[in-house]
Amino acid sequence: MSYNDRFIRACRGERTDRVPVWYMRQAGRYDPEYRKIKEKYSLLDICRNPELAAEVTMMPVRKLGVDAAILYSDIMNPVMSLGVKFDIVPNVGPVVEEPIRTKRDIERLRPIDVEGDLPHILETIRILDRELDVPLITFAGAPFTIASYLIEGRPSRRYLRTKSLMYGEPELWQLLMDKLGDMVVTYARAHVAAGGKAFQLFDSWVGALSPRDFERCVLPVIRRIFDELADLDIPKIYFPGVSSGELLPSLKGIKADVIGLDWRVPIREGRRRLGGGYAVQGNLDPAVLTGPMAVIEEQAADIIDQGLEQPGFVFNLGHGLFPEASLDKIAALTKFIHRYSARQLQNGAAAKEAERA
């Protein structure tokens, strides 16, 4: 089978014959086969088994017909190399054994050693590089999002301890951002060397910040990360998570290729706020997938129509797939996206040809 590079070309702002699509959490609990695997293995167990992690990564490519695979992993995996002990607790999320509370806690975070501590991650990428006929996206958690877990000790809704450190101890906050920024850069480079074809930086919870706090306390490390990855000839994606629409104008000038949008900001408006120069990715509300296909297709068509107004569009969700989603509906949505976008592109090309005639 020939290699499908539509995703790569769309990320670079090139025209494609149809809109490429992949889904955040596309290897997940909506899939009965995945649920059976999770009965035997924890998320971290799967990550430590390269053959199994590669198989789980490839399952949605085969079942859904998506245009890219995303590495089966977790944003917390690299912090174990920093000396952080944690577990992924079912129905809770990451739980850190000793949350960060002091300057000493931050200072004792070690530099990441990807080859030494995380060889299973790199071997999974190498397997997928050999096996896939679509691009492999690898990823990391962004410094603010990782810091929120390290400081709060578990998922939070208010981020009080995180913000308290950010406001009250700005020098310590900067030290933590620097260490986590270094981690991301080293981790991403190792992924690309192993065969990753694109890289996404997940900042799932940065939407909890005001634009002012984002610009002062977080944006500098985001800029640095993409500056230090700029020489890598792969698409680089920044997803600022949910409720992040007010942060989009602040992103102008970062050296990412693609910005992910959540469902609260229409594609057209997201592009306007970014000021141009980026491909965009998104942004169907995952909850829509619990509705009837007519509603799913109507909303997807509107997103595609807006996405096709300019080159550089990748269809995705505005957040990860829910366990309640239906495998059959997701597969049907993928076919609809391909079919509808191909028709719209053909109609647009025909209209332009008629104008020239």
C-alpha positions, 0 to 999 in steps of 0.5 A: 500500500502506498504511503498516505502523506495527506496529513503532512501536506495539510500541516504544511499548508499544501492542498490535498485531495481531501481533508485528513483526519485523526482523533485525539485519544483515537486508541481508547476505551470506545473500542471493545478490543482495547477494553479487553486489552485494558482488562489485562494490562494497565496503561503504563504496562502497555507503554512498557511493552513496545510490541503491544503499544505499537499494536494499540497505536495501529488499531484505530488506523485499521479500524477507522481509516484515519490519516495519521497514527498517534503514539500510544503513550501518556504525557506523564511518561517522560517525568519518570526519567526526572525522578518523579514517581506516579501512577495512572489511577483508573477513573482519576488520572495521574497521581504523583507520589510526592507532589512538588512543594519546595525549591528542593523538590524542583532542584532535584528533578533530574535531566531526562535520559530518554535512551536510558530510562525510556527505551521502550518508548523509542522502540515502539516508535521504531516498530511503528516507523517500519509498519505504518503507511500513515505518519506517526505523531508523537507527543509530550505534555507542555510545561504548564500542564505537566507542572499542574500534575506535579504540583497538585499531585493529581488532576485538578479543577482549580489549580490553586497550588499551581497558581499559588507557586506561579504568583507567589514564587516566580523564580521557582516557577521559572526554574520549573518551567525551564526544567520541563521545557528542557525535558520536552525538547530532549524528548521530542528530538529523541522521538524524531530520531527514532522515526516520529513524523510529527510532534504535538505539544499538549497543553491540556489545561493552560486554558485555566489561565488568563491571557496576561498570566499565560503571556507572562508565565507560560508563553516564554517556555512555549516559544523556547520549545518551538524555537529549539525544535525549529530545525526539525523537518517535521510538522509541529503542533501546539494544542492549547487545550480546552477553553483556550480561545482567548489565548490564541492571539498570544500565539502569534509568532511561535514556531509551530506549524499547526495550532489545535482549536477546541470546539468553543472557537469556530475554525474561521474565528480561530484563524482570525485570532491567530493572524494567519501563518498557521495550519489549524486542527480541530474541532468537533465537540467530542460529545457530538459523537453521542448524537445521531449521525445526521447531527454529527455529519451536519456539524462536521460539514460546517467545520470542513467548510470553514476549514477549506476556506484556506489551505492548511486544515486537519480535521480532529476533535476539540478534545479527546474521544470519550469512552462513550463514543461508538466505534461504528459512528467514528468510522462512519464520521471518518468516511464522511469527512473524506467523502464530503471534503473531496466533493467540496474540493472538486466542486471548488476546483470546477468552479475556479475552472469555469471562472477561468473559461 
